[in-house]
Structures are given as C-alpha cells and as structure tokens.
Amino acid sequence: MHMLSQIVRYRVGLILGLTLIIASLMVPGFFGMTTLSLGLDRSSTIGIIAIGLTVLLIAGQIDLSVGAVFALSGIVAISLQPSLGVWPAAIVGVLAGTACGVFNGILSVGFKVNALVATLATMLIFRSIAHWATNSQPVGGTDIMFSVAMARIYLDIFTVRSALFLAAILLLHLWLTRTVSGRNLFAVGSNATAAEASGISSSRTVFLGFVFASTMAGVAGVLQSLATNTGSPVFGSDLTVMVIAAVVVGGTRLEGGRGSALGTLGGVLTMASLTTAMEFQSVPAYVQQVVAGLMLILLVVLDRTVRARPRKHAAAVATA
Amino acid sequence: MTNTTAAIQSEGTNGRFNRGSRLVDLLSRAGLALAILAIVLYGSLSSPVFFTTGNFVNVMTSMAIVGIVVVGMTFVLVVGGLADLSVPATIACGAILSLALQPMIGPVPAFIVAVSLAGFCGLVSGILVGYVGINPIIATLGVGTIVLGIVQAAVGGVIVYGTDPATAVLVKSRIFGIPAIVLIFLVIAVIGNFVLSRSFWGRWTFATGGNYSAAEASAVPVRAVKAGAFVITGLCSGLSGGLLGLTLQSARPLVGTGYEFSAITAVVVGGVSIMGGFGSVPRAIAGLVFVQILTNVMVLQGVRTPVQGFVLGLLIAGAVALDVALRKRGVA
C-alpha cells in the first residue's frame, strides 16, 4: 500500500513523463525548440484558466462557466478596440471577466446556490450574452500587427503568453505555499466550519476565489482574442472538460483542500503534449475529446479508490 | 465550503425540505399555476397565432421531446444526484444510432439498440456516481464527452440521414389529432409518476435523496438507487433522442445540445429541490409547461435565440436560489 500511495503522490510526474515519451515517439522532433515553444504557447490558454480553477477547487468550489467567460471577455476586448484602443479594450475585457466572477460569487455565496448549479446557469447566461452581443458572428480586431507581435518567440522558446503563464504559475506556487492567505485557502477548502471557527471568513475567501477564477479566464480569453485578432461566441466551448481534466491530473482534489501550482503545471503540460501528439497523428477532434474525458474520469476514480483506503498515508500526503 | 459533499452529508443535520409548512408548499405550487396562467394570458393577448391548433401541436411536440428527458431528470434530482449533464450525448446516441443502424438491422432493432446503448451510458454514469462516489456533475460531464466522441467516431463525425420513411410517418402520425410523440411522452410520464410516487423504488429514491445515511441504515440499497436514477435518465434521453431522430429523419452530433438545460430548468422551476428528497413528476411537468409556453411566447414575439438562453439561465439560477431560501425558512 505504501508503494501505491507513493505512486499516487507522484502520479503527475509519472503521467507527464509517460505522455512525453509517447509524444516524442509519435511526433518527430517533438523536443525541437519550435515545437516546444508552440506547444507551450497553446498550453498557456488552458494553463491560465487552470490557475484560476486550481485556486477555486482548493477552496472546495468549482466553476463551469470559465469557457463562456473566456469567449465573452475576448469579444469585449476585440469589439471595444475601435473606440478605446487596443490596451484599454484589453483591460476592459479582463474586467468583464472579473464582473462575471462577481456575479458567480454573489449567486453561490450570497444566495447559497450550489456552485455547480450556479455556474451551470451562468455558463448559459454568459454564453447567451456572447451570442447576443455579436449576433453569433465572429468579430475582427483593428490591429492585425498586434497578433503578430503576440506570436513572436523570444529567447528561442517563450511567447508573451507562455511567459505570462509560467510567471503566473510561479506566483501561484509562492502564494499557496508561503503566504497566510494561501494557507487560509486550504483551510477553507478542507473544512469550512473549522476555518470559520479559527477566524477565517470562508465566504469571503470563496467569493474572492470565484472572482479570481473568472478574472483568469478573462485574461486567457483576452490573450487568445488578441493572438487571433478575433472574438467569437463559440470560443472555449470545449475548454471546460479540458481545463478541469488538466487541474485534476495535477492532483487537485475536486472536494477541495488539496492541490498545488506545480501539479497544475504538470497537468497542463500533460494535456498540451497529448493534444499536440494527437493532432500530429491527425486524430479527429472528437477522439481527442474522448481522451480528455477518459483522463478526467480515470483520475477521479483513482483518486477516490486509492486515496480512500490508506488513511495514514493519505494524511501524510495531504500535509506534504 | 464543500457545497456538494456537504449538501449530501448535512442532509441529516439540516433537515429536509419542510413538509410541515403547508403555506410554503401551497405558495410554491399555486405560484407556478399562477405564472402559467399569466403567461398564457399574455400570449393570447399579444399574439393572434398563440391559440391556434397548429401552435398548440408545435408546443406539445417540442414539449414531449424535452418532457421525456424531464421525467428521468426528476429521478436524478430527487435522489440527490444534482443533475445529469450527459443528456446531450445520450440524445445524440439515440438519434444518430437509431438512424445510422437502420440500413443494417432494420428500423425497430436499430431503435432498440440505440435506446439500450443510451441506457448503458446512464449505467456507466450511475456506477461512477453511486458506487465510486464521484461528483455527479463531473462524472456525467466526463461520460457525456466520451460518449459523444465515440458516437461521432462511429459514424465518422458526419450528419446521418434516415433511410426508412415508414418510421417517420409512424412517428409523425396523429391519433385523435394528438401527435404520437405526445402520447408516448404521456405514457412515460404516467409510468414515471407511478414509479416515483407509488412504488418501492420511488420510496427508496426519496429516502436516499432525503437522508442518505438514514436510508442506508434502513437497508435501502442506496448505491443501486442512486445509480438507477442515472440509468432511467439515460434510457429516457435515448428514447427522446431516437424519437427526435426519426421525426427529423436526420441527426447531427450536436442534436442534443441544450436539452440538458431545458430539462434541468423545467425540473427546477417546477419546484423539485436540487438538494434531493423532494419533488414529483407532475411538479416537474408543470415547470416544463411553464418554460415551454414562455419559450413559445418569446418565439412568437420574435425574441432571438440567445436571449432565450439568457432567460433560461436566469430561471435556473432564480429557481434554485428561491428553493434554498424557502428551505431555510421552512426549517427555521
């Protein structure tokens, strides 16, 4: 049992390693700088949303509306470009994401609606607004050169997006492991009543978690729209399962109280290299969806069945 | 706050939806009837086509397709299973397979195979939720993604068309002026109501949703009951998808998109508690009638589709928030 729980503990690394081996066998030149930097660039979309969702999941909540927020904030950022200019429009786009998070927070903290149901409803609402605002047509931006600049590769490997993502992961790691508010987050997620009793306002923490998750989805949406110079109401419709799968692969528990920034990084890279490998083999999009769904289900089942029995190890792992 | 698990676990301490307070009960029931009456009144005043037979048949037909899913979804909510998000996938499974298999094994076996496969998908979700103990929304979201992918892969990701016009005529036929689909829906609703309110299975469903530990202690097979709700929903939405496919004589992979929301909205608006342990099929159908007539009035008024989605989303959020508020007041 000890062996097994060790495997479970380091499964992120294990899964990532396996995926990388498979990917390098399937894709010639997988470890070439160009492939790596492109892979990293596209993984940063999932990654930035995953950062927000990691925080929210640790707090014991979930947000199913991130895909819709992703689309909506991108549309806001692109369609305001003619009147505000590129930068202010981008900021308003991110703020639109924040506003969505506030709405989610009010619903689930203020009205005490179950987070899954609340964000299911707001997913429908935000997606409808996105279709409404754009007449269900993609909108184009004003400055095509800006998206060229977004795609430029610095230092052989980083694009603006992937650098932002990696920096954000580092900040998240420091926040979760070194600060009081990071520790409070874990406390709220593992036992809200106990956290409340020790003087942590759990509803405030959860509310801010929702705002943070939607803001990050907004950032990812704005970056994606800037990079493609397009805002579309159908952007991100298949992102939700991908992102939740990435976060869960990274060892964050759906029930809250456990998770880490580096785990999420591992999960995101796993999903990205899987996608790259499958696309290279021209596997159809719906089969890729099957793989993402299977990963999600298998890991959640693994988490349930293995973690539940060896209580002592589980406790040790949880504190590690 | 682990809302989902806490909601399931704390059922015992928080108490159930208060059945003692008749006032709250009456209010929620009469409120819906009044709302339906108001929307019918508004519809008949604002649009000349609202009270025509053609429009009535249209509303009934679209209500029947969603309604079959609603019957299954009621079981999921009452048993405390939150919601089944694999409905679009199981509908697509029913619609695509019942058409795609027609040339190979004939229309009736194709229909049966499609519905039983949809039921099997429900069984997979049910085992994951009931026996493994995975959060229902995550489990059904994952299973739905997988099933939709497999179904698409099976037919090569294209639109399939029906090859047997006779079945289409049969499905579209009318008995005493009522479309056959509507009759099928009524039969399913009556069976569903009987099972939920009169049979041992229904009692177990209420017991499991109301107080999981107490039900388990009273030797109710809680895991099987929970899994069963998802099997029922899988079968129902497979049936609904099959009928939809036969009616349209074509099915694309995204044919079922949005039906999960329509069904959840109907059930929740009908006053079935998302926390489990409370609700009935007639209530859910009352919610369905309200939502369908509201949608119909919006369509007749020329309201655009996105706005309709917006209103549906607000309705879900509002109805659940109201349920939580009423529950609290009832307990206090």
Interface residues (C-beta under 8 A of the other chain):
Chain A: A59 G60 Q61 I62 L64 L107 S108 F111 K112 V113 N114 A115 L116 V117 A118 L120 A121 T122 M123 L124 I125 R127 S128 I129 A130 H131 W132 S136 V188 G189 A192 S202 S203 V206 T240 V241 I244 L254 E255 G256 G257 P284 Y286 V287 Q288 Q289 V290 A292 G293 L294 L296 I297 V300 V301 R304 T305
Chain B: M1 T2 N3 T4 T5 A6 A7 L82 A83 L85 L128 V132 G133 I134 N135 I137 I138 A139 L141 G142 V143 G144 T145 I146 L148 G149 I150 Q152 A153 G157 P253 F261 I264 I274 M275 R304 T305 P306 V307 Q308 G309 F310 L312 G313 L314 I316 A317 V320 A321 V324 A325
